Amino acid sequence: MDSADMDVKKYLSRIGWNSVPAEPSLEVLRSVHTSHLLSVPFEDLTVHSGGRVQLHLPLLYDKIVNRRRGGFCFENNGLFSWLLSKLGFQVTQLSGHVKNSFTGRYGPPFDHLLLMVVVEDRRWLCDVGFGADGFSAPLSLETSDPQEQGHRVYRIRRDGDTHVVALQQEENGGAEADWRDIYKFTLEPRSLEDFTEMCQYHQSSPSSIFFCKSLCIILKPWGRLTYIGRRLTTTTFPAEGTGDVVKSTTTDLTDEEILGILEEKFGIVLDSPLVPKDETITPPPEIY
């Protein structure tokens, strides 16, 4: 397919919208951001089922919209950027370095694709391609104060030209909880083509989580589902005002069960056999 076959209405239908919004607004931005996370999984299953990810918008559209798959950051945020632009938003693609939760190291330049959206004269950080630690609604780039989202709290601090997104270390931890950096970025504009080399890196490097682990994560109204290797973790978020805490249960899966779980829980049907993988990530040789 080519770009002429990319349809905004069909994309919106994929994320649960029945009509095209009349004009860009903060309310629309927040809603399509959360709807995307509830509908399109964060996943790397192409890498583990004999395929290769290519950063060509019509291919990403076909995968995510027509074939109802998901993708990692370059795919999900790359295509979401196109949708937001078509809806009339002012969108800038940005490059980030992710702090790997397994190795404690930041990844190389162009490790992560994220978006800055200007709406109503204010800047917002959008990211529908980050997985378990990601925020469900856009974060304001106009403040370094904590920003609450349900049971979670985020903040964005500046260090010169670099912005660092941090998450409270303990969910439900209160004002005294420690902060954990999850990624850093600058506001220098980028294009999807700038991420081509790192897209290949993430499909072939033992320092990349996407090469080392087959994974699929999706946000749910009640929590989150996380598949990695041969395990499925169900995380339930506390209802607001109840004082409950986050609860998680993990189930071991056989190879025969995995494809059924992916279809039933995530809505994913693969074209080729999956090779489940959950290997240790090698820390990158350089410090970034």
N, C-alpha and C positions, 0 to 999 in steps of 0.2 A: 504494500500500500504506500501512498505518498501523502504529503501534507493536505492535499485537497480532500482526503477521506477522513480527516480528523474533525469530529463534530462536537461542539461545546455541549449541546443538549444531551447527547449520548453519554458524554463524560459525566455531566451532572447527574444523570440518571444512575450511573454506576455508583455514585456516592450518596444516593438517596434523595436527590432533588428532582422535583417534577417540573420545574420551570426555570428560566433564566432570570436572575435578579435584574431589576430595572436599572440600577446604578450601583457603582461600588460604594461601600460604606464599611465602617468598622464592624457593625453587626453582621453584615454578610461575610466579611473576612473571617471573623471568629467562627461563624457557623460552618462555612465550607471547610475550614481547617479541621475542626473537630469531626465533621462528617467524613472527611477523607481518612482520618485515622481509624474511624469506626468501620470503614468499608474496605480499605486497601491495605493488605498486610505489609509489614516490613519483613522482607525475606530474601534469601540468597539461593533458593532451590535450583535456579538455572545452573549455577556453578556446580552443583552436585548431582545433576541429571544429564550430563553430557552436552550442555549448551554453553554459549558465551554471550555475555551482555555487551551490547553495542549501543553507544550513546547517539542514537539517531531518533529524533522525536517520533516519526511515524511508527517505528518499531516499538518504541516505548508505549505509544498509544495503543497499538494492536495488542500488546501483551497485557497491559493494565486494564484497558477498557473492554476490548473485544473478547479477550481470553480470560478476563476477570482474575488476573494474577496480581502480585505485588512486586516489590523490588527493594533494592537498597537505596541509599540516599540519592545517588546520581539519577536513578530512575524515577523514584517517587517525587522528589523535589524538582527534578528537571521537568517532568511532565506537569506538575502542579504549577510551576512557574508559567508555563504556556497557558494553562487554564486561567490563572489570575490575570494575566495580560489581556486575554480575550474578554474577560469580564470588566475590563477598564481600569484595573489597578496598576499603579506604578511599581514595578518589580525590579529588584536588583539581585542577581545571583552572587553569592559570596563564597569564599573558600575558608574552611576551618580545619583545625587539627583536633582530633578526638583524643581524649585521655583514656586509654584502654583500661577497663576495670580489672582485667586479668593481669596485665603486665605493669600497670602504673605509669606507662610511658605515653607521651603524645605521639601521634602518627605524623607522617611526612606532610609537606605542603600539599594542598588539594586533596587531603584525606577525606574531607567531608564537604558536601554541597548543601548550603542553606540559603534562605531568602530574606531580604529586607523589603518590606512593603510600606510605602508611604500612602497614608489615607487620612484625610481630614487634617493635613499638615503635621502629622505625627508619624514617627518611624516605628515599625513593628517587626519583630523577628519571627519568622515563620519556619517551621520544620516538620514535615510529615514523613521524614525518613530517618528516624533516629532510634526507634525501638523502645526498650523498657524504661529508660531514663528520660524519654522525651516528654515535652510539655504538650498538653492537649489543646491549648488555645494560644494564640500569638502572645509573645512577651514584649512589653514596651522597651524600646531602646532609649527612651527619654529619661530614665531614672535608674539609679543603682540601689533603690530600696527593694526589700523583699516583695515578691509577687506571689500571692497565694493562688493555688489552683486545687480546690478540694482539700485533700489531706496532704498535698505537697506544697512546698514553698521553693521558689527559684529566685535568683537574683543575677544581674549582669553588672559586673564591675569593669572599670576601665584601667588599663595599664599602658599608658602612652596611646599608641594607635590601636592597641589590641584590646578586644573585649573578651571577657571570660564569663561563660555561663556556669553557674554553680547550683547545686541541688542540696537541700538539707540532708545530711548524712542519714539521719533516722527519720523515717516517715512517722508522722504524728509526734515528732520530737519536741515541739514547742519552741519558744524563743531562744532557748539555750542550746539547741541542737547544733552540732558541728556541720560545716559546709564541705561539700565535695565538688571539686571542679570536674565538669564533664566534657567541655570543649572550649577552644578559643578561636577567635576569628578577627579579621579586619573588615573594614567597610569598602575595600577596593573592589570595584565592579569586575565580575568575571563572566565568561560565557561557558556554555555546556561543553564546548570543544576543549576548553582548558583542562577538563577533568579526564580526558581520554587515557592518558598514561596511568593515572592512579586507578582508573576503572580496571585496567588490565592488571595492575599490581594487586588489587583486592581479590582477583580471581586466581592468583598464582603464587602469592607470597606466604610463607609460613609465619610471617609477622602480622598477617591479616586475619581477623576473626572470621571473615567470610570464606576464606580458603580453608580454615581449620575446623569450622563448625557449620553443619547444615542447620539452618534456623528459620523460624517463622514466628512472628509476633503480631498480635492484633489487639487493639484497644476494644473493650466492651463497655456498655453503659454501667455495668456493675464491677468492672475490674479489667483484667488482662489475661490473655492466653499466650504462653510461650512454649514453643517447641524447639528443642536443641538436641541433635544427635538421636538418642533413643529415649528421650524423656519429654513429658508434657507437664508443664507447671501451670496451675490455675491459681491466679491471684485475685482475691476479693477485696475491694476497697471498702473502707468503713462508710456507713451512711452519715451524712453531715449532721452534726449535733448529737450523735449517739455516744461519743466517747470510745467507740470500738477502735480496734487497731487493724492494720493490714494483715490478712491471713493468706497463706499459700500452702498448696498441697501439690506434691510431685508424684507422677505416675510413670513407672518404667514401661516402655513399649517394645514389642517385638518388631522385627522388620516387616512382618506381615500386617501388623496393625497400623503402621505409620501412614500409609497412603489413605486408609480409611479415615484416620484422624484428621489428616490435612483436608480432605474433602468435607467431612462432617463439621469440623470446628472452624476451619479457615476458608472454606469455599474454594479450595484449590484442587484442580485436577491437572496432573503433570502429563506432558506428552511423551516423556521418556522415563525409564526406571530411575529411581532415586537411590543413591548410595549414601546412607546415613553416616555422618562424620562428627566426631567430638574430640579433636586432638588438642594438645597443649599448644598455646600460641607462643612463638619465639619472640622475645623482646626485640624491637628494631635495633640495628647496630648503631644508629646515630641518635643523639639526643636533640630533640626539636623544641 
